[in-house]
Amino acid sequence: MLLLAAAAPLFAQADIMPAGMTSLMQSILAVFTGPFVQTILTICFCGCAVAYGFNKDNEKMKRNIIAIGVAIGILAGASFITGAIWDAAQG
């Protein structure tokens, strides 16, 4: 499934994929790279920063907060990388 998703821009470029499927993929990508999701991630990241500041003596909580912050960074980076790959595949 992951490989198919990674190869989807190649299918769209070769006109193998129907136009309806391409527009569906673009709308799904727009959901994950849109301003609403970016706002949610920013709020979560700020919440992690506040929680880290108040719980820096609690080692277990610190590990959880750092893990959540890293996950948010990966999500934000993944949406940027996906958008860059999609734009490069479309020419």
C-alpha atoms as one frame of an Amber mdcrd trajectory, in Angstrom:
protein
   0.000   0.000   0.000   2.842   2.358   0.881   4.703   1.590  -2.344   1.525
   2.123  -4.342   1.019   5.485  -2.683   4.634   6.433  -3.419   4.277   5.410
  -7.075   0.932   7.194  -7.545   2.508  10.365  -9.045   4.187   8.208 -11.673
   0.835   6.728 -12.627  -0.711  10.186 -12.808   2.114  11.386 -15.029   1.778
   8.443 -17.418  -2.011   8.989 -17.781  -2.659   5.456 -16.554  -4.729   6.657
 -13.611  -8.229   7.991 -14.328  -8.750  11.721 -13.937 -11.264  11.212 -11.138
  -8.735   9.272  -9.084  -6.088  11.959  -9.601  -8.415  14.702  -8.408  -9.365
  12.526  -5.404  -5.703  12.116  -4.498  -5.138  15.854  -4.824  -8.080  16.589
  -2.527  -6.795  14.078   0.062  -3.350  15.674  -0.128  -4.942  19.104   0.304
  -6.590  17.909   3.520  -3.271  16.845   5.064  -1.290  19.865   3.865  -4.036
  22.436   4.429  -4.042  25.257   6.944  -6.473  23.459   9.292  -4.119  20.518
   9.886  -1.124  22.836  10.170  -2.983  24.833  12.834  -3.773  21.654  14.780
  -0.124  20.560  14.627   1.050  24.006  15.759  -1.321  23.957  18.737  -0.156
  20.450  19.677   3.484  21.490  19.378   2.877  24.521  21.610   1.112  22.247
  24.105   4.176  19.992  24.148   6.409  22.978  24.820   4.247  24.134  27.747
   4.026  20.609  29.183   7.792  20.196  28.845   8.368  23.452  30.696   6.107
  22.528  33.594   7.146  18.863  33.871  10.873  19.000  33.236  11.644  17.261
  36.536   9.391  14.299  35.729  11.515  12.002  33.532   8.666   9.754  32.378
   6.536  12.723  31.321   9.558  14.336  29.657  10.098  11.249  27.484   6.432
  11.217  26.455   6.446  14.907  25.587   9.618  14.593  23.538   8.154  11.597
  21.706   4.991  13.551  20.897   7.068  16.526  19.715   9.146  14.299  17.443
   5.951  12.734  16.052   4.534  16.193  15.307   7.776  17.130  13.550   7.603
  13.979  11.442   3.975  14.702  10.521   4.792  18.262   9.504   7.836  17.119
   7.541   5.903  14.325   5.863   3.248  16.703   4.540   5.963  19.018   3.176
   7.898  16.146   1.566   4.728  14.669   0.073   3.797  18.036  -1.405   7.280
  18.506  -2.854   7.263  15.037  -4.433   3.776  15.589  -5.818   4.756  18.945
  -7.374   7.945  17.478  -8.838   6.073  14.532 -10.356   3.562  16.816 -12.038
   6.335  18.725 -13.750
